[in-house]
Amino acid sequence: MSVGMIDRFLLMQCFVRTAETGSFSAAARDLGLSQPNVSRYVAALESRLGCRLLQRSTRSLHLTPEGERYHAEARRILDALAEAESGLRSEVAPSGLLRVACPTALAHEFVMPLVPAFLRRYPDLRLDLQIADRFVNLVDERAELALRVGHLSDSALRARRIGSFERVCVAEVGYLESRGLPETPQDLGTHDCIVYSLLSTGDTWRFAETEVAVAGRIRVNSPQAVREAALAGLGVALGPAWLFDDGLRAGRLTRLLTGYEAPPVPIHMLHVANRLLPRRAVAFSDFVANAFSGIEILNVRTSVGRKGRR
């Protein structure tokens, strides 16, 4: 197939949408083309580049290493083109498919309640919210944005701080009656602690002036499970203040070690540093940042069971 200069953006679009949707059929639907044409255009692009971009099987498509590299560059070029066009047509609302990765607890507690209003504001936009507590690689998993909790170290990502929260220790009232109240972080060595296995610091809990290795009879990999284990009296828990808010308000949980808390934990909106964000991603980032500015996620919303440092 002969490929002229005018066709190159079409070939690139076909490849990018196929890579991001995982099939020629889905890409064809998104682009308003036939499935055979999308397949032929991707094959023509591979012929022009002289390398295989997609590994095809009877059930799935996977990017080759060359395809991974080309996808990142092609995505950047298409985003730049879309941004240039949208700058000249500022009246055009954000549209298309937006993929956003988000931690589980943050998604259910704060992000999902914002989604209906966001989609009403931008009716031409579709949102793929990828909710998981594992680390999401924005390049490999083709997400345009990621909400991430904690301090950042990846220089390949550009971050926008949109909020922060306080991380607190709590325990169920009955547990404390049988095991006693820890007075200092070091006292946690004699307590059962509920270990969140995906915590970035592992089995170490950070406080204002110290770090403490913890252990317990149960490990879990979800924040909701940490809360449930704490309410069941299985030990001392550490987590976002808002995770335990209902239990603290009801008097079932007691806040521990007040005065020893580490500084607030930041929440960032991330994107790949060398990738120009499309308008849909900017719209989502602005919408969430504005909403978070009015949500009390920094401080505990109850004073039940506090015991200050002497």
C-alpha positions, 0 to 999 in steps of 0.5 A: 500500500502506497502511503502519502504524506497526507495519510500519515496522521490517519495511519498513526491514529489507527495504530494509536487507537488500536493499541489503546483499545486492544482491538482493530474492531474497537479502534474502527468504531472509535474512528468511524472506519471499517475494521478491515481498513484499520487493519490494513492501515496499521499494516501499512504503517508497519511496512513504512517503518520497517518493523512490527508494532503489534503482536497479533494472536487469535485472541488479543493484540500486544505492543512489541517493544518497538510498538511501545516506543512508537506509541509514546511518540505517536500519542504525543504528536496526536495530543499536540495536534489536538491541542493546536486545533483546540486552541483555534477552536476554543468553543469546542468542548473536551471530547473522546476517551479519558483513562484515569488511574486512581487508588481504591479508597480515594476513588470510592470516597471522593472521586466517584461522587464527582463523576456524574457532575463531570460527565454532565458538564462534558457530554462528549467525553467518556471516562475510563476510571481504572480503580486499583491500589497497585502501582500503575505505569502511565506509559505501559497502561496507556492512562493519561492521568493518575491520582497518586497518594504519597511523596513522589520520586519518578522524574518522568512524571509531572505532578500537580498537587491537588490536596493532602490528608492526615494519616492517623492510628486508631483501634477498636474500643474493646481491643484497647480495653484488653490490650491497653493504650499505646502511649508512644509509637514505640509501644506499638511493638507490643500490639497487634498491628493491621499491616497494609501490604501495599503501603510504600514503607512496607511494615514500617509506620512513619511518625513525626520524629521516628519510624516503627517496625510493626507486625500483627496477625493479619495483612490486607491489601485494601484500605477498606479491609484495614478499616474492617479489621480495625472495627473487628478489633483485630489490632491497631490500624494506620490510614487516612483520617477519613477512612476511619471517620464513621467508626470514630464518630460512632465511638467504635474506634479511638484515635491513638498517638495524637501529637505524634502524627507524621506531616500530611500526605500529599495527593497528586494528579500525574501525567507523563512529563513529555506528553502534551495533555489533551483538553479532556485531561486538563478538564478532569484535572481542573475539575477534581482539583477544584472539588478537592479544594472544598473537601475536608480531607486534611484533618480528622472530622471528629475529636473522639478518643484523642489522647495528646502527647504529654 
